[in-house]
Amino acid sequence: MKKASNCFIIDFLQYLLRISGMVIFIIAVPVVILFFSMVWYQDIDHINGQELVYSIISPDGAHVLEVYRQNGGATTTYSILCSVNDVDNNKKRNIYFKYREDDVEVYWVDEETVCIEGKELNVYNDQFDSRHILTPFKLVYDNNLMI
């Protein structure tokens, strides 16, 4: 009789272990997928320009700022992507992305700084992405409000 009760307890513990393992797996897999998709998707360096609106050459001629209009299709509105091309080594870097915008005011402040919709960005260090609340390195400001 004791063997039957011991087997029941062992079987029950094994059942709980299997269930907890499945629950952990069911929770862990979507969390990992969500984390990597957010990191990959939310990085503006992986966005390619679609429709080139215009280009502006920096005062010293070392950089070209390209403004692209992104068309998300029938279910989303336009967005703007600004990229800086280094003329010497032909490296391209995305520095500005704004969703729900179809035109943008852009001008060069100096050889390394560009002003896009009132936001001054250094072409070597800064990025603005309206989808982010906080970037790892600095706060992002949108419409003069900290979000």
C-alpha positions as CSV (number, residue, x, y, z in Angstrom):
1,M,0.0,0.0,0.0
2,K,2.8,2.4,0.8
3,K,4.3,1.8,-2.7
4,A,1.1,2.9,-4.3
5,S,1.1,6.2,-2.4
6,N,4.8,6.8,-3.1
7,C,4.2,6.3,-6.8
8,F,1.3,8.7,-6.8
9,I,3.4,11.4,-5.1
10,I,6.4,10.8,-7.5
11,D,4.0,10.8,-10.5
12,F,2.4,14.0,-9.2
13,L,5.8,15.7,-8.7
14,Q,6.9,14.7,-12.2
15,Y,3.6,16.1,-13.6
16,L,4.2,19.4,-11.8
17,L,7.7,19.6,-13.1
18,R,6.6,19.0,-16.7
19,I,3.8,21.6,-16.3
20,S,6.2,24.2,-14.8
21,G,8.7,23.5,-17.5
22,M,6.1,24.1,-20.2
23,V,4.8,27.3,-18.5
24,I,8.4,28.6,-18.3
25,F,8.9,27.7,-22.0
26,I,5.6,29.3,-23.1
27,I,6.5,32.5,-21.3
28,A,10.2,32.6,-22.1
29,V,10.0,32.1,-25.9
30,P,7.6,35.1,-26.6
31,V,9.6,37.3,-24.3
32,V,12.9,36.5,-26.1
33,I,11.2,36.9,-29.5
34,L,9.7,40.2,-28.5
35,F,13.0,41.5,-27.1
36,F,15.0,40.8,-30.2
37,S,12.2,42.0,-32.6
38,M,12.0,45.3,-30.6
39,V,15.8,45.8,-30.6
40,W,16.0,45.0,-34.4
41,Y,12.8,46.9,-35.4
42,Q,13.3,50.0,-33.3
43,D,16.8,50.7,-34.6
44,I,16.7,53.3,-37.4
45,D,19.9,52.1,-38.8
46,H,18.0,49.2,-40.4
47,I,15.6,51.5,-42.3
48,N,16.3,52.1,-46.0
49,G,15.1,55.2,-47.7
50,Q,12.3,54.8,-50.2
51,E,11.4,58.1,-52.0
52,L,14.2,60.6,-52.1
53,V,12.6,64.1,-51.6
54,Y,15.8,66.2,-51.7
55,S,19.5,66.4,-50.8
56,I,21.4,69.2,-49.1
57,I,25.2,69.4,-49.2
58,S,27.0,70.5,-46.0
59,P,28.8,73.9,-46.0
60,D,32.2,72.2,-46.3
61,G,31.0,69.7,-48.9
62,A,32.0,66.7,-46.8
63,H,28.5,65.4,-46.1
64,V,25.2,65.1,-48.0
65,L,22.0,65.1,-46.1
66,E,19.3,63.1,-47.9
67,V,15.6,63.4,-46.9
68,Y,13.4,60.4,-47.7
69,R,9.6,60.0,-47.5
70,Q,8.7,56.6,-46.3
71,N,5.3,55.1,-47.5
72,G,4.0,52.5,-45.1
73,G,1.2,51.5,-47.5
74,A,-2.6,51.8,-47.3
75,T,-2.9,51.3,-43.5
76,T,-0.2,53.7,-42.3
77,T,0.7,57.3,-43.0
78,Y,4.0,58.8,-44.3
79,S,7.1,59.1,-42.3
80,I,10.4,61.0,-42.8
81,L,13.9,59.5,-42.8
82,C,17.0,61.6,-42.9
83,S,20.4,60.1,-43.7
84,V,23.8,61.6,-43.9
85,N,26.3,60.4,-46.5
86,D,30.0,61.0,-45.9
87,V,31.4,62.0,-49.3
88,D,34.9,60.8,-48.7
89,N,34.2,57.2,-47.8
90,N,30.6,56.9,-49.0
91,K,29.3,55.7,-45.5
92,K,25.6,56.3,-44.9
93,R,24.1,56.9,-41.4
94,N,20.5,57.4,-40.5
95,I,20.1,60.3,-38.1
96,Y,16.3,61.2,-38.1
97,F,13.1,59.2,-38.3
98,K,9.7,60.7,-37.6
99,Y,6.4,58.9,-38.1
100,R,3.3,60.8,-39.3
101,E,5.2,63.4,-41.1
102,D,5.3,63.9,-44.9
103,D,7.5,67.0,-45.1
104,V,10.4,68.4,-43.0
105,E,12.3,71.6,-42.7
106,V,16.1,71.0,-42.8
107,Y,19.2,73.2,-42.9
108,W,22.8,72.9,-42.0
109,V,23.9,74.8,-38.8
110,D,27.6,74.2,-39.4
111,E,29.8,71.5,-41.0
112,E,28.8,68.8,-38.4
113,T,25.4,69.9,-37.2
114,V,22.1,69.8,-39.0
115,C,18.8,71.2,-37.8
116,I,15.7,69.0,-38.6
117,E,12.4,70.4,-37.5
118,G,14.0,72.4,-34.8
119,K,16.2,69.6,-33.5
120,E,19.9,70.1,-33.8
121,L,21.7,66.9,-34.5
122,N,25.4,66.2,-34.8
123,V,25.9,64.0,-37.8
124,Y,28.5,61.9,-36.1
125,N,26.9,61.2,-32.7
126,D,23.2,62.1,-32.6
127,Q,20.0,60.3,-33.8
128,F,16.4,61.2,-33.3
129,D,13.7,58.5,-33.5
130,S,10.1,59.5,-32.7
131,R,9.2,55.9,-31.8
132,H,11.5,55.9,-28.8
133,I,10.7,57.2,-25.4
134,L,14.3,56.9,-24.1
135,T,17.4,56.0,-26.0
136,P,20.3,54.3,-24.2
137,F,22.4,57.5,-24.3
138,K,20.1,60.5,-24.0
139,L,16.5,61.7,-23.7
140,V,14.6,62.2,-27.0
141,Y,12.5,65.4,-27.2
142,D,9.4,65.6,-29.4
143,N,7.3,68.7,-29.9
144,N,9.3,70.4,-27.1
145,L,8.0,67.9,-24.6
146,M,10.1,65.2,-23.0
147,I,8.5,61.9,-23.7
